[in-house]
Amino acid sequence: MSEEKLKGLKDEAVGKVKETEGKITGDELRKKEGQAQGFLGKARAKADDLKEDLMAGADKLKEKFEKDTDR
């Protein structure tokens, strides 16, 4: 798991805690901060997943190209 994905997952978790804290205490700002941090964390983790998928696809294309040019 990459460092970026871990940061995203951490932000998701911290955001959820802040959101819950805001709900319990009635602090609407804290709740919204938590929702925003959670959303950004989820986006960061998904972006890293996409990056990994794209890199894997690029590697497969490179291997296929190299294999085809070796003929």
N, C-alpha and C positions, 0 to 999 in steps of 0.2 A: 504494500500500500504506500502510495506516494505521500510526501510531506504536505502537498496541497490538499489532497483528499482528507488527510487527518485534520488539517486546519478547518476544512469545511465541516467535517463531522463534529469537531469541537464547538464550532460556532452554532451549529444546529442544536446541540445539547445545551449550551449556555443560554441560547435564545429561548429554548423551551422552559428552562428554569426561571429566567427573567419574566417570561410571559405568565407562568404560573404564579410567581410572586406577585405580579401586578394584579392578577385576578383575585388572589387571596386578600391582599391589602387594599384593594379598590383603587390602586394607582394606575390610572388609564395610560399615562405616559410610559411607565415601566412595562406595562403589558405590550404596548405598541413597539417599544424598543426591542423587546424580546421577540416579537413577531418578525420585525425587520431583520434582526441578527440571525434568526433561524432561517428566514428566506434566503439571505445572502449566503449562509453556510451551505444550504442545500444546493444553491446555484453553483457555488465553488466546487462542491463535491461532484456534481453532475458534469460541470465543465471539464474536470480532471478525467472523469470516466470517458467523456467524448474524446479528449486528447489521446488517451491510451488506446481507444478503439481506432482512431485515425492512424496512430503510429503503427499499430499492429497491421492494419490494412496496407499501409505504405510498405512495410517490411515484406508482406506477402507479394505485393506487386513487384518489388525489387528482386525478390528471389525468382519469381516467374520470369521476369525480364532477363535476368542473368542466365537462367536455365535455357531460355529460348535462344539467347545469343551464343551459347556454347555449342550449339549444333553445327 
